[in-house]
Amino acid sequence: MAQISGTYDKYDMTGIREDLANTIYNIDPTETPVVSMMSRGKAKNTKHEWQTDSLAAASGTNAQIEGDQFSYSDPTATTRLDNQTQIFRKTVLVSGTARAVDTAGREDELGYQVAKMGKEIKRDIETSVCANTAKVVGNASTARKLGGIPTWLKTNSSEGTSGADPTGDGTDTRTDGTQRAFTEALLKTVLQSGYTNGANISVAVVGAFNKQKFSEFSGNATRFDKSEDKKLTAAIDIYIHDFGELKVIPCRQSRSRDCLLLDPEFISLAELRSMQTIEPAKTADADPRVLLTELTLKMHNEKAHGIVADLTTS
């Protein structure tokens, strides 16, 4: 078929309005499962401190004779720990014209950019909390940094060949070892260690690859095919083990080579400055905004947690 000669079609026209959808599609992940499970407290200084303590080992020989003379032993002092607050910041400067033009997908360019920065800071906090980064005191030319979770965990741990635990106070990083496949045996070893040392570990945080490895563990050998809703359960979300239940959470911001085993009751964030939007003075035909927060990780007691480190990621 051919078009009739003289037909005035769309290709000859001018003044056709653009067809731009009034939605902006962004699939970048914004979930922060580790930070979201933590409670929030207040820090009053850039060096936030707390104390830990422990009981004497249980004894089966605590039996005394009648009329015995009392003897006294020196009590064990508490351990004083600290972490440094870290400043998280995002800035934007939007011209007056950019705010005035008719935009698709958002009413105000400045508001849209500020909202996006808030999501970015949340991800940055999650990444820092999960990072194998030691705390940095900082100075006039060096930014303070908080010590991430892996730099605290030393008691309940499993690492690959040549891997080594940190001191356990956030001052140094873990020594990464030879990566090995994630197995149920490795997991059970750390869970047993945690139970022996008084931990009640309830959350496992893993990357995407090892979340799928987790789903292959024998604890999930039986899968249920629900014919009524045509769903096949092929993943572990709750892992039942000898000492309790473990909620398995995938996290995009945590180190994919680590499986963090946590008790949310013994880890939190201490905020020196809550999230705030600052409006600096205008010095041009543009509107500046600064989004800022300052906080640190508070590792209540590292014995409450565990780590299976040096896992393969592909």
Order of alpha helices (4+ residues) and beta strands (2+ residues): alpha-beta-beta-beta-beta-alpha-alpha-beta-alpha-beta-alpha-beta-beta-beta-beta-beta-beta-beta-beta
